[in-house]
């Protein structure tokens, strides 16, 4: 904002009659808070996030570093999916199962979750991914790590590199499967961000998280995420985890209308207990909030005069879709305005040049601000245009 310059303000329509939009914000980026009382949660740490906006609706000890247990497999699946996107491998590739991915022959796997692979058998990347997600198969994790990176150690390096790229600053992996290992930790907030990235990735890969069972080598196993069977919640993912040191972990995502929520529970008391805590968060979020699209990318919010230009007007708006998760009780009172941060707009102007700010307001409180940009470029006008505009400004 330029000091001592009168600002141009434009009041936009109330949000309910306005445009529908979406901003891809990182967790906590939109500084929006409302006086709503969340339910009590019986777990060591937790978070409820709006998946579209990244807004955190409620949290408790969300940055406490904890053992992820099998929630580690979310990053294992994410790395595999990135390798597919990069055409380094395909879902139809056949993987020969090595001795280190044989549950009966690896003492590390004793008593843990397995897909029950056999050494020497050939299994597709797709089926191994399903074994990781549905069966929580530690053996399937090892088989995929060996195939994608050549070794478990090299794959873990990739996991940590992707964690850094996603901004998971409180996360570090030591294993490809999540069995206890010194130095391995993450947080509820980081896991919500990772889940958001998985959900926004390949739809056919995310669909695996909603599958309820998998049969392999004559053994049928059920998905441990019991909320998939709750028809009232519309849960379609993501994952459970448990070790003695971690407690009972669960990440559940539900989709109702345009609103997708992610609930992360870490350190729950029991398998049913972690489900009940996630259920409470999802129900509270669905009952109290709506994900509202405010503005469409490239759709004009208004037109402004441009001096010395051809044309003499420029459309202004946003370059991206923008959404907010808002309490249903507040939606009717929300309004928006934009502010031009210059006394006059003068040519030339580039397309996408920021010329002001859009503010979303509840009564006198600014809930969020977004850049206001030009939607078309404006070239300098002819000499006659410039002279005419100069004279108009002086009159």
C-alpha positions as CSV (number, residue, x, y, z in Angstrom):
1,X,0.0,0.0,0.0
2,X,1.4,3.4,-0.9
3,X,1.4,5.9,1.9
4,X,-0.6,9.2,1.7
5,X,-2.4,8.1,-1.5
6,X,-6.2,8.0,-1.5
7,X,-7.2,4.4,-2.1
8,X,-10.0,3.3,-4.4
9,X,-12.4,0.9,-2.7
10,X,-15.1,-1.2,-4.3
11,X,-17.7,-3.1,-2.3
12,X,-18.5,-6.4,-3.8
13,X,-21.7,-8.4,-3.3
14,X,-22.4,-10.5,-0.2
15,X,-20.6,-13.8,-0.4
16,X,-23.8,-15.9,-0.7
17,X,-24.8,-14.2,-4.0
18,X,-21.3,-14.0,-5.2
19,X,-18.9,-16.0,-7.3
20,X,-17.8,-19.4,-6.1
21,X,-13.9,-19.8,-5.8
22,X,-11.0,-21.8,-4.2
23,X,-7.5,-20.9,-2.9
24,X,-5.0,-23.7,-2.4
25,X,-3.7,-22.5,0.9
26,X,-1.1,-24.3,3.0
27,X,-2.2,-25.5,6.4
28,X,-2.8,-22.5,8.7
29,X,-2.2,-20.0,5.9
30,X,-5.6,-18.4,6.0
31,X,-5.8,-16.7,9.4
32,X,-9.5,-17.3,10.1
33,X,-10.9,-18.1,13.5
34,X,-14.4,-18.2,14.8
35,X,-15.9,-18.6,18.3
36,X,-17.1,-22.2,17.9
37,X,-16.6,-24.8,20.6
38,X,-15.1,-28.0,19.2
39,X,-15.8,-31.4,20.8
40,X,-13.4,-32.8,23.4
41,X,-10.9,-35.3,21.9
42,X,-9.4,-38.1,23.9
43,X,-6.0,-38.5,22.1
44,X,-2.5,-37.3,22.5
45,X,-2.7,-35.0,19.5
46,X,-5.2,-34.3,16.7
47,X,-6.2,-31.9,13.9
48,X,-9.2,-31.2,11.7
49,X,-8.4,-29.6,8.4
50,X,-10.5,-28.4,5.4
51,X,-8.8,-30.2,2.5
52,X,-9.7,-27.6,-0.1
53,X,-8.4,-24.5,1.7
54,X,-5.9,-26.0,4.1
55,X,-7.6,-24.2,7.0
56,X,-7.3,-25.8,10.4
57,X,-10.8,-25.9,12.0
58,X,-9.6,-27.2,15.3
59,X,-6.4,-28.8,16.7
60,X,-4.8,-30.1,19.9
61,X,-1.0,-30.6,20.3
62,X,-0.9,-30.7,16.5
63,X,2.8,-30.0,16.4
64,X,3.8,-32.6,19.0
65,X,6.4,-35.0,17.4
66,X,5.1,-38.5,17.7
67,X,5.7,-42.0,16.3
68,X,3.7,-42.3,13.0
69,X,3.6,-46.1,13.0
70,X,1.9,-47.3,9.8
71,X,0.9,-43.8,8.9
72,X,4.4,-43.8,7.5
73,X,2.9,-45.8,4.6
74,X,1.1,-42.6,3.4
75,X,4.5,-41.2,2.4
76,X,5.5,-44.6,0.9
77,X,2.5,-44.5,-1.3
78,X,3.1,-40.9,-2.1
79,X,6.6,-41.6,-3.3
80,X,5.5,-44.5,-5.5
81,X,2.7,-42.3,-7.0
82,X,5.3,-39.6,-7.8
83,X,7.5,-42.2,-9.5
84,X,4.5,-43.2,-11.7
85,X,3.8,-39.5,-12.5
86,X,7.4,-39.1,-13.6
87,X,7.1,-42.2,-15.8
88,X,9.9,-43.9,-14.0
89,X,7.6,-46.8,-13.4
90,X,4.1,-47.8,-14.3
91,X,1.2,-49.3,-12.3
92,X,1.4,-52.4,-14.6
93,X,5.1,-53.1,-14.0
94,X,5.6,-56.6,-12.6
95,X,7.9,-56.7,-9.5
96,X,9.8,-59.8,-8.5
97,X,9.5,-60.2,-4.8
98,X,12.9,-60.5,-3.1
99,X,13.9,-62.4,0.1
100,X,13.9,-59.2,2.2
101,X,10.1,-58.7,1.4
102,X,9.3,-62.2,2.6
103,X,7.4,-62.0,5.9
104,X,8.2,-65.5,7.1
105,X,11.9,-65.1,6.3
106,X,12.4,-61.6,7.8
107,X,12.5,-61.5,11.7
108,X,11.8,-57.8,11.6
109,X,8.2,-58.5,10.4
110,X,7.4,-61.0,13.1
111,X,3.8,-60.2,14.4
112,X,3.4,-57.2,12.1
113,X,1.0,-56.5,9.2
114,X,1.7,-58.3,6.0
115,X,0.3,-58.8,2.5
116,X,1.8,-62.3,2.7
117,X,4.0,-62.1,-0.4
118,X,6.2,-65.0,-1.4
119,X,9.8,-64.7,-2.7
120,X,10.1,-65.1,-6.4
121,X,6.5,-64.3,-7.2
122,X,5.7,-61.5,-9.6
123,X,3.3,-58.8,-8.4
124,X,2.2,-55.6,-10.2
125,X,3.0,-52.2,-8.8
126,X,-0.8,-51.6,-8.6
127,X,-1.4,-54.7,-6.4
128,X,1.6,-54.0,-4.2
129,X,0.2,-50.4,-3.7
130,X,-3.1,-51.9,-2.7
131,X,-1.3,-54.2,-0.3
132,X,0.4,-51.2,1.3
133,X,-2.8,-49.3,1.6
134,X,-5.5,-51.9,2.4
135,X,-3.5,-54.6,4.2
136,X,-0.9,-52.2,5.7
137,X,1.6,-54.8,4.4
138,X,5.2,-54.1,5.6
139,X,6.4,-56.7,3.0
140,X,4.7,-54.8,0.2
141,X,6.5,-51.6,1.3
142,X,9.8,-53.3,1.1
143,X,9.1,-54.8,-2.3
144,X,8.1,-51.3,-3.7
145,X,11.0,-49.6,-2.1
146,X,13.5,-52.0,-3.7
147,X,11.8,-51.7,-7.1
148,X,11.5,-47.9,-7.1
149,X,14.8,-46.9,-5.5
150,X,17.0,-50.1,-5.5
151,X,17.1,-50.3,-1.7
152,X,15.1,-49.4,1.4
153,X,17.8,-46.9,2.4
154,X,17.6,-45.1,-0.9
155,X,13.8,-45.0,-0.8
156,X,13.8,-43.6,2.8
157,X,16.0,-40.8,1.4
158,X,13.4,-40.1,-1.2
159,X,10.7,-40.0,1.5
160,X,12.5,-37.4,3.5
161,X,13.2,-35.3,0.4
162,X,9.5,-35.3,-0.4
163,X,8.7,-34.4,3.2
164,X,11.0,-31.4,2.8
165,X,9.3,-30.4,-0.5
166,X,5.9,-30.5,1.2
167,X,7.0,-28.4,4.1
168,X,6.7,-31.2,6.7
169,X,9.2,-29.6,9.0
170,X,8.5,-31.8,12.0
171,X,8.7,-35.1,10.1
172,X,11.6,-37.5,9.6
173,X,11.5,-41.1,8.3
174,X,13.8,-44.0,9.1
175,X,11.8,-46.9,7.6
176,X,9.6,-47.5,4.6
177,X,6.9,-49.2,6.7
178,X,6.7,-47.4,10.0
179,X,7.9,-50.1,12.4
180,X,9.5,-48.5,15.5
181,X,12.9,-46.9,14.7
182,X,14.9,-44.3,16.7
183,X,14.6,-40.8,15.1
184,X,11.4,-41.5,13.2
185,X,8.7,-39.0,14.0
186,X,5.9,-36.7,12.6
187,X,3.0,-34.6,13.7
188,X,-0.7,-34.5,13.3
189,X,-0.3,-31.2,11.3
190,X,2.3,-32.6,8.9
191,X,0.2,-35.7,8.3
192,X,-2.8,-33.6,7.5
193,X,-0.7,-31.7,4.9
194,X,0.6,-35.0,3.4
195,X,-3.0,-36.4,3.3
196,X,-4.1,-33.2,1.5
197,X,-1.3,-33.8,-1.1
198,X,-2.4,-37.4,-1.6
199,X,-6.0,-36.5,-2.0
200,X,-5.2,-33.8,-4.6
201,X,-3.0,-36.3,-6.6
202,X,-4.1,-39.0,-9.0
203,X,-7.8,-39.9,-8.4
204,X,-7.3,-43.6,-9.3
205,X,-4.5,-43.9,-6.7
206,X,-6.5,-42.2,-4.0
207,X,-9.4,-44.6,-4.8
208,X,-7.4,-47.4,-3.3
209,X,-7.7,-45.9,0.2
210,X,-11.5,-46.5,0.1
211,X,-11.2,-50.3,-0.7
212,X,-12.5,-52.4,2.1
213,X,-10.7,-55.6,1.6
214,X,-7.9,-57.4,-0.4
215,X,-7.4,-61.1,-1.1
216,X,-3.9,-62.2,-1.8
217,X,-2.4,-65.8,-1.9
218,X,-5.8,-67.0,-0.6
219,X,-5.8,-64.7,2.4
220,X,-8.5,-62.0,2.7
221,X,-7.9,-59.0,4.9
222,X,-10.1,-56.1,5.8
223,X,-9.1,-52.5,5.7
224,X,-8.5,-51.5,9.4
225,X,-10.2,-48.1,8.9
226,X,-13.6,-49.0,10.3
227,X,-15.0,-45.6,9.4
228,X,-15.2,-46.8,5.7
229,X,-18.3,-48.8,6.8
230,X,-20.0,-45.7,8.3
231,X,-22.5,-44.7,5.6
232,X,-23.4,-41.4,7.3
233,X,-19.9,-40.0,7.2
234,X,-18.9,-40.6,3.6
235,X,-15.3,-41.5,4.6
236,X,-13.1,-42.7,1.7
237,X,-9.7,-42.9,3.3
238,X,-7.0,-42.8,4.5
239,X,-5.1,-45.0,7.0
240,X,-4.6,-46.5,10.4
241,X,-1.4,-47.2,12.4
242,X,-0.5,-48.7,15.7
243,X,2.6,-49.7,17.7
244,X,3.0,-49.9,21.5
245,X,4.9,-46.6,21.5
246,X,2.7,-44.8,19.1
247,X,-0.7,-45.8,20.4
248,X,-3.6,-46.0,18.0
249,X,-3.4,-43.6,15.0
250,X,-6.0,-42.8,12.4
251,X,-6.4,-40.4,9.5
252,X,-9.9,-40.2,8.1
253,X,-11.2,-38.0,5.2
254,X,-14.8,-37.4,4.4
255,X,-16.5,-35.7,1.4
256,X,-19.9,-34.1,1.7
257,X,-20.9,-31.9,-1.2
258,X,-18.0,-29.5,-1.9
259,X,-16.6,-29.9,1.6
260,X,-13.8,-32.4,2.2
261,X,-12.4,-32.7,5.7
262,X,-9.3,-34.5,7.1
263,X,-9.2,-35.6,10.7
264,X,-5.9,-36.9,12.2
265,X,-5.9,-38.7,15.5
266,X,-2.6,-39.7,17.1
267,X,-2.1,-41.6,20.3
268,X,-5.7,-42.9,20.6
269,X,-6.6,-45.4,23.4
270,X,-7.9,-48.2,21.2
271,X,-9.0,-49.1,17.6
272,X,-12.6,-48.1,18.3
273,X,-11.5,-45.1,20.4
274,X,-9.5,-43.6,17.6
275,X,-12.5,-44.0,15.3
276,X,-14.8,-42.4,17.7
277,X,-12.5,-39.4,18.1
278,X,-12.2,-38.9,14.4
279,X,-16.0,-39.4,14.0
280,X,-16.6,-36.6,16.5
281,X,-14.3,-34.2,14.6
282,X,-15.8,-35.0,11.2
283,X,-19.4,-34.6,12.4
284,X,-18.6,-31.3,14.2
285,X,-16.9,-30.0,11.0
286,X,-19.7,-31.0,8.7
287,X,-22.4,-29.7,11.0
288,X,-20.8,-26.3,11.5
289,X,-18.8,-25.4,8.4
290,X,-19.2,-25.1,4.6
291,X,-16.4,-24.7,2.1
292,X,-17.6,-21.7,0.1
293,X,-16.1,-20.8,-3.3
294,X,-15.7,-17.0,-3.2
295,X,-14.2,-16.0,-6.6
296,X,-13.5,-17.7,-9.9
297,X,-10.1,-17.5,-11.5
298,X,-10.1,-15.0,-14.3
299,X,-13.6,-13.7,-13.7
300,X,-13.8,-9.9,-13.4
301,X,-14.8,-8.4,-10.1
302,X,-14.8,-5.0,-11.7
303,X,-13.3,-2.7,-14.3
304,X,-11.0,0.2,-13.6
305,X,-10.0,3.3,-15.7
306,X,-6.4,3.3,-17.0
307,X,-4.8,6.6,-18.0
308,X,-2.7,6.9,-21.1
309,X,-3.7,3.4,-22.2
310,X,-5.2,1.4,-25.0
311,X,-7.8,0.3,-24.0
312,X,-8.8,2.8,-21.3
313,X,-10.1,0.1,-18.9
314,X,-8.7,-3.0,-17.3
315,X,-10.6,-5.9,-15.7
316,X,-9.5,-6.9,-12.2
317,X,-9.9,-10.1,-10.3
318,X,-7.9,-13.2,-9.2
319,X,-5.6,-15.4,-11.1
320,X,-6.7,-18.5,-9.1
321,X,-9.9,-19.9,-7.6
322,X,-10.4,-18.9,-4.0
323,X,-12.4,-20.7,-1.3
324,X,-12.8,-20.3,2.5
325,X,-14.2,-22.7,5.0
326,X,-16.8,-20.6,6.9
327,X,-19.2,-21.3,9.7
328,X,-22.7,-21.7,8.3
329,X,-24.0,-19.1,10.8
330,X,-21.6,-16.5,9.4
331,X,-22.0,-17.0,5.7
332,X,-25.0,-14.5,5.4
333,X,-23.0,-11.7,7.0
334,X,-19.8,-12.1,5.0
335,X,-18.9,-9.4,2.4
336,X,-16.0,-8.7,0.2
337,X,-14.4,-5.5,-1.2
338,X,-11.3,-4.7,-3.2
339,X,-8.9,-1.8,-2.7
340,X,-6.8,-0.3,-5.5
341,X,-3.4,0.6,-4.0
342,X,-2.6,3.4,-6.4
343,X,-4.2,6.8,-6.8
344,X,-4.3,6.3,-10.6
345,X,-3.7,3.3,-12.8
346,X,-1.5,4.2,-15.7
347,X,-0.4,2.3,-18.8
348,X,1.4,0.1,-19.5
349,X,0.0,-2.7,-17.3
350,X,0.9,-6.4,-17.6
351,X,-1.7,-9.1,-17.4
352,X,-1.6,-10.6,-13.9
353,X,0.0,-7.4,-12.4
354,X,-1.1,-6.9,-8.8
355,X,-2.8,-3.5,-8.4
356,X,-4.6,-4.0,-5.0
357,X,-6.1,-6.3,-2.5
358,X,-9.3,-8.2,-2.1
359,X,-10.6,-8.4,1.5
360,X,-13.2,-10.8,2.9
361,X,-14.9,-9.2,5.8
362,X,-17.3,-10.4,8.6
363,X,-18.8,-7.2,10.1
364,X,-15.6,-5.2,10.9
365,X,-13.2,-8.2,11.0
366,X,-11.0,-9.0,8.0
367,X,-11.1,-12.7,7.6
368,X,-8.7,-13.1,4.7
369,X,-6.9,-11.0,2.0
370,X,-5.9,-12.0,-1.5
371,X,-4.0,-10.2,-4.3
372,X,-6.1,-8.2,-6.8
373,X,-4.6,-8.5,-10.3
374,X,-5.2,-7.2,-13.8
375,X,-7.0,-9.8,-16.0
376,X,-5.8,-8.2,-19.3
377,X,-2.8,-6.2,-20.4
378,X,-3.0,-2.5,-21.3
379,X,-0.6,-1.1,-23.8
380,X,0.4,2.5,-23.9
381,X,-1.9,4.6,-26.0
382,X,-1.1,6.8,-29.0
383,X,0.4,10.3,-28.6
384,X,-3.0,11.8,-29.1
385,X,-4.5,9.6,-26.3
386,X,-1.7,10.6,-24.0
387,X,-2.2,14.3,-24.6
388,X,-5.9,14.0,-24.2
389,X,-5.6,12.1,-20.9
390,X,-3.0,14.6,-19.7
391,X,-5.3,17.5,-20.3
392,X,-8.3,15.7,-18.6
393,X,-6.2,15.1,-15.5
394,X,-5.2,18.8,-15.4
395,X,-8.7,20.1,-15.8
